[in-house]
């Protein structure tokens, strides 16, 4: 297998992986949105992982894991929860 063919195959795999990632990102956003007082989106972080975005203010709220932890503990997520979270 030559290098060009390998590159093409890796591109195909990456495209498929991105599609799967996007599906799960949208599903998690939808599930979490029912537990928040504001509209959210989940975006990838350049350094790795994901953060939750407050769509209205277009500002990063907190790392995804921290938001999920709050929802699991309290059952909901409000803006004031984020004053104690470091990004």
Phi and psi in degrees as GROMACS dihedral restraints (atoms count N, CA, C in turn):
[ dihedral_restraints ]
;  ai    aj    ak    al  type     phi  dphi    fc
    3     4     5     6     1   -81.2    20    10
    4     5     6     7     1   169.8    20    10
    6     7     8     9     1   -63.5    20    10
    7     8     9    10     1   -38.7    20    10
    9    10    11    12     1   -63.1    20    10
   10    11    12    13     1   -43.5    20    10
   12    13    14    15     1   -63.2    20    10
   13    14    15    16     1   -40.7    20    10
   15    16    17    18     1   -63.3    20    10
   16    17    18    19     1   -41.8    20    10
   18    19    20    21     1   -62.6    20    10
   19    20    21    22     1   -44.6    20    10
   21    22    23    24     1   -62.2    20    10
   22    23    24    25     1   -42.0    20    10
   24    25    26    27     1   -65.0    20    10
   25    26    27    28     1   -40.3    20    10
   27    28    29    30     1   -67.0    20    10
   28    29    30    31     1   -36.8    20    10
   30    31    32    33     1   -63.0    20    10
   31    32    33    34     1   -42.7    20    10
   33    34    35    36     1   -60.6    20    10
   34    35    36    37     1   -44.8    20    10
   36    37    38    39     1   -63.6    20    10
   37    38    39    40     1   -40.9    20    10
   39    40    41    42     1   -65.2    20    10
   40    41    42    43     1   -40.3    20    10
   42    43    44    45     1   -62.3    20    10
   43    44    45    46     1   -43.1    20    10
   45    46    47    48     1   -64.1    20    10
   46    47    48    49     1   -45.4    20    10
   48    49    50    51     1   -61.6    20    10
   49    50    51    52     1   -40.4    20    10
   51    52    53    54     1   -63.7    20    10
   52    53    54    55     1   -40.3    20    10
   54    55    56    57     1   -61.3    20    10
   55    56    57    58     1   -42.7    20    10
   57    58    59    60     1   -65.5    20    10
   58    59    60    61     1   -44.7    20    10
   60    61    62    63     1   -59.8    20    10
   61    62    63    64     1   -45.2    20    10
   63    64    65    66     1   -63.1    20    10
   64    65    66    67     1   -40.5    20    10
   66    67    68    69     1   -59.7    20    10
   67    68    69    70     1   -48.5    20    10
   69    70    71    72     1   -69.9    20    10
   70    71    72    73     1   -33.8    20    10
   72    73    74    75     1   -62.5    20    10
   73    74    75    76     1   -45.2    20    10
   75    76    77    78     1   -65.7    20    10
   76    77    78    79     1   -40.6    20    10
   78    79    80    81     1   -63.7    20    10
   79    80    81    82     1   -46.5    20    10
   81    82    83    84     1   -64.4    20    10
   82    83    84    85     1   -39.5    20    10
   84    85    86    87     1   -59.9    20    10
   85    86    87    88     1   -44.8    20    10
   87    88    89    90     1   -63.2    20    10
   88    89    90    91     1   -44.8    20    10
   90    91    92    93     1   -64.5    20    10
   91    92    93    94     1   -43.6    20    10
   93    94    95    96     1   -70.5    20    10
   94    95    96    97     1   -32.4    20    10
   96    97    98    99     1   -59.8    20    10
   97    98    99   100     1   -29.9    20    10
   99   100   101   102     1   -72.9    20    10
  100   101   102   103     1    -9.8    20    10
  102   103   104   105     1  -112.2    20    10
  103   104   105   106     1    10.7    20    10
  105   106   107   108     1  -121.0    20    10
  106   107   108   109     1   158.2    20    10
  108   109   110   111     1   -91.2    20    10
  109   110   111   112     1     2.6    20    10
  111   112   113   114     1  -145.4    20    10
  112   113   114   115     1   162.2    20    10
  114   115   116   117     1   -76.1    20    10
  115   116   117   118     1   131.6    20    10
  117   118   119   120     1  -121.3    20    10
  118   119   120   121     1   163.8    20    10
  120   121   122   123     1  -141.6    20    10
  121   122   123   124     1   153.2    20    10
  123   124   125   126     1  -110.4    20    10
  124   125   126   127     1   125.5    20    10
  126   127   128   129     1  -126.3    20    10
  127   128   129   130     1   148.9    20    10
  129   130   131   132     1   -69.9    20    10
  130   131   132   133     1   147.8    20    10
  132   133   134   135     1   -99.1    20    10
  133   134   135   136     1   132.8    20    10
  135   136   137   138     1   -54.8    20    10
  136   137   138   139     1   -32.9    20    10
  138   139   140   141     1   -85.2    20    10
  139   140   141   142     1     0.2    20    10
  141   142   143   144     1   113.5    20    10
  142   143   144   145     1   151.4    20    10
  144   145   146   147     1    81.8    20    10
  145   146   147   148     1  -166.6    20    10
  147   148   149   150     1  -135.5    20    10
  148   149   150   151     1   155.2    20    10
  150   151   152   153     1  -127.9    20    10
  151   152   153   154     1   157.8    20    10
  153   154   155   156     1   -96.8    20    10
  154   155   156   157     1   133.2    20    10
  156   157   158   159     1  -109.1    20    10
  157   158   159   160     1   132.4    20    10
  159   160   161   162     1   -82.6    20    10
  160   161   162   163     1   109.6    20    10
  162   163   164   165     1   -63.2    20    10
  163   164   165   166     1   -41.8    20    10
  165   166   167   168     1   -60.4    20    10
  166   167   168   169     1   -46.8    20    10
  168   169   170   171     1   -93.4    20    10
  169   170   171   172     1    -6.1    20    10
  171   172   173   174     1    53.6    20    10
  172   173   174   175     1    42.4    20    10
  174   175   176   177     1  -125.7    20    10
  175   176   177   178     1   148.6    20    10
  177   178   179   180     1   -72.1    20    10
  178   179   180   181     1   131.3    20    10
  180   181   182   183     1   -90.1    20    10
  181   182   183   184     1   -57.7    20    10
  183   184   185   186     1  -171.7    20    10
  184   185   186   187     1   166.5    20    10
  186   187   188   189     1   -59.6    20    10
  187   188   189   190     1   146.5    20    10
  189   190   191   192     1   -55.1    20    10
  190   191   192   193     1   -45.2    20    10
  192   193   194   195     1   -59.0    20    10
  193   194   195   196     1   -40.5    20    10
  195   196   197   198     1   -64.9    20    10
  196   197   198   199     1   -40.0    20    10
  198   199   200   201     1   -65.9    20    10
  199   200   201   202     1   -42.7    20    10
  201   202   203   204     1   -63.6    20    10
  202   203   204   205     1   -41.5    20    10
  204   205   206   207     1   -58.5    20    10
  205   206   207   208     1   -42.9    20    10
  207   208   209   210     1   -63.8    20    10
  208   209   210   211     1   -44.4    20    10
  210   211   212   213     1   -62.1    20    10
  211   212   213   214     1   -41.2    20    10
  213   214   215   216     1   -66.1    20    10
  214   215   216   217     1   -35.8    20    10
  216   217   218   219     1   -79.3    20    10
  217   218   219   220     1   -47.1    20    10
  219   220   221   222     1   -99.6    20    10
  220   221   222   223     1   -23.5    20    10
  222   223   224   225     1    91.7    20    10
  223   224   225   226     1    -5.7    20    10
  225   226   227   228     1  -158.2    20    10
  226   227   228   229     1   172.1    20    10
  228   229   230   231     1  -136.0    20    10
  229   230   231   232     1   126.7    20    10
  231   232   233   234     1  -125.9    20    10
  232   233   234   235     1   160.8    20    10
  234   235   236   237     1   -57.8    20    10
  235   236   237   238     1   -38.6    20    10
  237   238   239   240     1   -64.1    20    10
  238   239   240   241     1   -17.0    20    10
  240   241   242   243     1   -65.2    20    10
  241   242   243   244     1   -18.0    20    10
  243   244   245   246     1   -93.1    20    10
  244   245   246   247     1    -5.4    20    10
  246   247   248   249     1   -68.8    20    10
  247   248   249   250     1   -21.3    20    10
  249   250   251   252     1  -103.6    20    10
  250   251   252   253     1     5.1    20    10
  252   253   254   255     1  -103.8    20    10
  253   254   255   256     1   130.0    20    10
  255   256   257   258     1   -98.0    20    10
  256   257   258   259     1   140.0    20    10
